[in-house]
Amino acid sequence: MEIAVRAARAAGDIVKQDFGKPMRISFKDRVNPVTETDLKAENAILSILREECPTHAIMTEESAQPTRGSEFLWIIDPMDGTTNFTHGYPCVSVSIALHRTDGPLLGVVLDPLHNELFSAERGAGSRMNGDPLRVSAISSLEESLLCTGFPYRLKEEPADNFEIFHTLSLLAQGVRRDGSAALDICYVAAGRFDGFWERGLKPWDTAAGTLILSEAGGRATDYAGGAFHPFLTEIVASNGLIHDEMLRVFG
């Protein structure tokens, strides 16, 4: 955990320093941006992990890493919310998770712009800046504040996303779309949101946040209610109390 937190804060310092400044932006595809800040933040994390855990495997969003025959895998997003970052919208995060062959061991999600560090170790609960986290006690969808995100390929595959968004917007008290899945899941863990859903995700979007959610008493599944793991591309995350009600919308 000390290594993960140190790596997250090193990346977060770079994100915070660069936020709001002119930058060079390129695109991995038509609407998926990457900035120099993404790459600098990733290099800061990799430098620490390679020094402290040289035999561990690493999966990160911005670059391919050597395949290693290790039981340990670090799953990294150096800056989740790059589109927000490029527009000066202050909703970005750094996400770092450590998995072993028997499942997740720890997760850290840092919001560097608001100095909020969400963390969890398997079996030891979740915390935000050292204080214990617990999901909300909201038990009905009608009283719930939900959050979602849309995939970068939204224009090619719009139907399901808008249909589900429309349905849940009518059923819930409100729906937000913030643009950082890792942070959104942590907000469910903290009781700020009662539920979250999204399709088109990658392991680095969910690996840390879902452990933090689970350790805070929440629940995560796929759209059909099956067990969630970070290599799935869709997620329904909730406080557990509204989960089945949310799943009926996806059925």
ChimeraX attribute file (.defattr): number of C-alpha atoms within 10 A of each C-alpha:
attribute: neighborCount
match mode: 1-to-1
recipient: residues
	/A:1	15
	/A:2	7
	/A:3	13
	/A:4	22
	/A:5	20
	/A:6	15
	/A:7	25
	/A:8	30
	/A:9	22
	/A:10	20
	/A:11	29
	/A:12	26
	/A:13	15
	/A:14	19
	/A:15	24
	/A:16	18
	/A:17	12
	/A:18	14
	/A:19	19
	/A:20	14
	/A:21	9
	/A:22	8
	/A:23	12
	/A:24	9
	/A:25	12
	/A:26	13
	/A:27	10
	/A:28	9
	/A:29	10
	/A:30	9
	/A:31	12
	/A:32	13
	/A:33	17
	/A:34	19
	/A:35	17
	/A:36	13
	/A:37	24
	/A:38	22
	/A:39	17
	/A:40	17
	/A:41	23
	/A:42	25
	/A:43	18
	/A:44	20
	/A:45	27
	/A:46	21
	/A:47	11
	/A:48	17
	/A:49	20
	/A:50	13
	/A:51	9
	/A:52	11
	/A:53	14
	/A:54	11
	/A:55	15
	/A:56	18
	/A:57	21
	/A:58	23
	/A:59	18
	/A:60	19
	/A:61	19
	/A:62	16
	/A:63	9
	/A:64	9
	/A:65	12
	/A:66	8
	/A:67	10
	/A:68	13
	/A:69	10
	/A:70	12
	/A:71	12
	/A:72	20
	/A:73	21
	/A:74	25
	/A:75	24
	/A:76	30
	/A:77	30
	/A:78	33
	/A:79	34
	/A:80	25
	/A:81	23
	/A:82	23
	/A:83	19
	/A:84	15
	/A:85	25
	/A:86	20
	/A:87	10
	/A:88	13
	/A:89	15
	/A:90	18
	/A:91	20
	/A:92	30
	/A:93	31
	/A:94	33
	/A:95	34
	/A:96	29
	/A:97	30
	/A:98	23
	/A:99	18
	/A:100	14
	/A:101	10
	/A:102	8
	/A:103	13
	/A:104	21
	/A:105	20
	/A:106	25
	/A:107	30
	/A:108	31
	/A:109	31
	/A:110	28
	/A:111	24
	/A:112	24
	/A:113	16
	/A:114	12
	/A:115	13
	/A:116	14
	/A:117	20
	/A:118	29
	/A:119	32
	/A:120	28
	/A:121	20
	/A:122	15
	/A:123	11
	/A:124	10
	/A:125	18
	/A:126	28
	/A:127	22
	/A:128	20
	/A:129	12
	/A:130	11
	/A:131	10
	/A:132	15
	/A:133	25
	/A:134	21
	/A:135	26
	/A:136	22
	/A:137	13
	/A:138	18
	/A:139	15
	/A:140	16
	/A:141	22
	/A:142	16
	/A:143	14
	/A:144	21
	/A:145	20
	/A:146	24
	/A:147	27
	/A:148	22
	/A:149	20
	/A:150	20
	/A:151	16
	/A:152	15
	/A:153	13
	/A:154	15
	/A:155	9
	/A:156	8
	/A:157	11
	/A:158	12
	/A:159	10
	/A:160	12
	/A:161	17
	/A:162	13
	/A:163	13
	/A:164	13
	/A:165	18
	/A:166	12
	/A:167	12
	/A:168	20
	/A:169	17
	/A:170	12
	/A:171	17
	/A:172	18
	/A:173	14
	/A:174	16
	/A:175	20
	/A:176	14
	/A:177	13
	/A:178	18
	/A:179	22
	/A:180	21
	/A:181	28
	/A:182	29
	/A:183	26
	/A:184	28
	/A:185	34
	/A:186	32
	/A:187	22
	/A:188	30
	/A:189	34
	/A:190	25
	/A:191	22
	/A:192	17
	/A:193	25
	/A:194	31
	/A:195	34
	/A:196	26
	/A:197	26
	/A:198	20
	/A:199	19
	/A:200	15
	/A:201	19
	/A:202	16
	/A:203	19
	/A:204	26
	/A:205	28
	/A:206	32
	/A:207	28
	/A:208	35
	/A:209	32
	/A:210	29
	/A:211	33
	/A:212	34
	/A:213	31
	/A:214	23
	/A:215	24
	/A:216	25
	/A:217	19
	/A:218	26
	/A:219	24
	/A:220	25
	/A:221	20
	/A:222	20
	/A:223	22
	/A:224	13
	/A:225	17
	/A:226	11
	/A:227	12
	/A:228	19
	/A:229	19
	/A:230	20
	/A:231	13
	/A:232	16
	/A:233	17
	/A:234	20
	/A:235	27
	/A:236	24
	/A:237	33
	/A:238	29
	/A:239	27
	/A:240	21
	/A:241	19
	/A:242	21
	/A:243	23
	/A:244	12
	/A:245	15
	/A:246	24
	/A:247	16
	/A:248	11
	/A:249	14
	/A:250	16
	/A:251	8
